[in-house]
Amino acid sequence: MTHAFRKRTFLNPVSTLATSYVHAHVEDSQEGAINHGNNMLVIADCHRIVEFEFYLGTRQRRHQSLAKLDRLIDTLTRFRDA
């Protein structure tokens, strides 16, 4: 499976030796021909890993997944601003 988007970003400077990272990947749907792709956001902080799945197989689930991502971004933005 090819990816439409794949990115891993380490969150701490290399000098800290901390392994915190964000890894996001979205599989290519081949112009909608494949609707059961694996779309994941992984957030890791040293020994803890949290995985968020964003299922896009139906119109309703796409809407729910985008809303989940919007809420996550909003919460992180508010956390940063506080």
C-alpha positions as CSV (number, residue, x, y, z in Angstrom):
1,M,0.0,0.0,0.0
2,T,1.3,3.4,-0.9
3,H,0.9,6.4,1.4
4,A,-0.7,9.8,0.6
5,F,1.1,11.2,3.7
6,R,3.7,9.8,6.0
7,K,5.7,11.8,8.5
8,R,7.5,11.1,11.8
9,T,8.7,14.0,13.8
10,F,10.8,13.8,17.0
11,L,9.6,16.2,19.7
12,N,12.8,16.7,21.7
13,P,16.2,17.8,20.7
14,V,18.6,15.0,19.9
15,S,20.8,16.0,22.8
16,T,18.1,15.0,25.3
17,L,18.2,11.3,24.1
18,A,14.4,11.3,24.7
19,T,12.4,9.3,22.1
20,S,9.2,11.4,22.1
21,Y,7.7,11.6,18.6
22,V,4.6,12.0,16.5
23,H,4.1,9.7,13.6
24,A,1.2,10.2,11.1
25,H,0.4,8.2,8.1
26,V,-2.5,8.2,5.6
27,E,-2.8,5.4,3.0
28,D,-3.5,6.3,-0.5
29,S,-7.2,5.6,-1.4
30,Q,-6.4,5.5,-5.1
31,E,-9.0,8.2,-5.9
32,G,-11.6,6.6,-3.5
33,A,-11.3,3.0,-4.9
34,I,-10.0,1.8,-1.6
35,N,-12.1,3.0,1.4
36,H,-10.6,0.9,4.2
37,G,-7.2,2.4,4.4
38,N,-5.1,2.6,7.6
39,N,-5.0,6.2,8.8
40,M,-3.2,6.6,12.1
41,L,-1.7,9.2,14.3
42,V,0.7,7.9,16.9
43,I,1.9,10.1,19.7
44,A,4.8,8.7,21.9
45,D,6.5,10.1,24.9
46,C,9.4,7.9,26.0
47,H,7.6,4.8,27.3
48,R,4.0,5.7,26.5
49,I,2.4,5.4,23.1
50,V,-1.1,6.5,22.1
51,E,-2.5,5.5,18.7
52,F,-5.5,7.3,17.1
53,E,-7.3,5.7,14.2
54,F,-9.2,7.7,11.6
55,Y,-11.5,5.5,9.7
56,L,-12.7,6.9,6.4
57,G,-14.7,4.1,4.9
58,T,-18.1,5.8,5.0
59,R,-19.3,9.4,4.7
60,Q,-20.4,9.3,8.4
61,R,-17.1,7.9,9.6
62,R,-15.1,10.4,7.6
63,H,-17.1,13.2,9.2
64,Q,-16.5,11.7,12.7
65,S,-12.8,11.2,12.0
66,L,-12.4,14.8,10.9
67,A,-14.3,16.1,13.9
68,K,-12.1,14.0,16.2
69,L,-9.0,15.4,14.6
70,D,-10.4,19.0,14.9
71,R,-11.1,18.5,18.6
72,L,-7.6,17.1,19.2
73,I,-6.0,20.1,17.4
74,D,-8.2,22.5,19.3
75,T,-7.3,20.9,22.7
76,L,-3.6,20.9,21.9
77,T,-3.8,24.5,20.7
78,R,-5.6,25.6,23.9
79,F,-3.1,23.6,26.0
80,R,-0.2,25.4,24.3
81,D,-1.8,28.8,24.8
82,A,-2.5,28.2,28.5
